[in-house]
């Protein structure tokens, strides 16, 4: 079953940031979509929790220098 989550990433400042995050997390199995909100500094994504764990998503973002501050 797919889940939708919103992650707060304070280092997001532009479309390039969102695209970098999108490329990193869509490589993970089960990630269906990624949408960024630059003013809110959030990324919302839909993923299959049975295929990819939240920790893997957070790690992928952190490896691109966009650490997750919180999960909503």
C-alpha positions in Angstrom: 0.0 0.0 0.0 1.3 3.4 -1.0 1.8 6.2 1.6 2.1 9.9 1.1 4.5 11.8 3.3 5.7 15.4 3.5 9.3 16.0 4.6 10.7 19.3 5.8 14.1 20.0 4.3 15.3 23.5 5.3 18.1 23.6 2.7 15.6 23.7 -0.3 15.9 27.0 -2.1 15.2 26.5 -5.8 14.0 24.2 -8.6 17.4 22.7 -8.9 17.1 21.5 -5.2 13.8 19.8 -5.9 15.1 18.2 -9.1 18.2 16.9 -7.3 16.0 15.4 -4.5 13.6 14.0 -7.1 16.4 12.2 -9.0 17.8 10.8 -5.8 14.6 9.4 -4.3 13.0 8.1 -7.5 15.9 5.7 -7.9 14.5 3.9 -4.9 12.0 1.1 -5.5 8.4 2.1 -5.0 8.7 5.8 -5.1 5.8 7.0 -7.3 6.1 10.8 -7.3 7.9 13.7 -5.7 6.6 17.2 -5.5 8.5 20.1 -3.9 7.3 23.3 -2.3 10.1 25.8 -2.3 8.5 28.5 -0.1 7.5 25.9 2.5 10.8 24.0 2.1 9.0 20.7 1.9 8.9 17.7 -0.3 5.8 15.5 -0.6 6.1 12.1 -2.0 4.1 8.9 -2.5 5.9 5.6 -2.1 5.3 2.0 -1.3 6.5 1.4 2.3 6.8 -2.3 1.6 9.5 -1.6 -1.0 11.3 1.4 0.4 11.6 2.5 4.0 11.4 6.1 5.2 15.0 5.9 6.5 16.2 5.1 2.9 14.4 8.2 1.6 16.0 10.3 4.3 19.4 8.9 3.6 19.1 9.5 -0.2 18.2 13.1 0.5 21.0 13.5 3.0 23.5 12.2 0.6 22.5 15.0 -1.8 23.0 17.6 1.0 19.3 18.0 1.7 18.8 16.6 5.2 15.3 16.0 6.5 14.4 18.1 9.5 11.0 16.6 10.2 8.3 14.4 8.8 4.7 15.6 8.5 
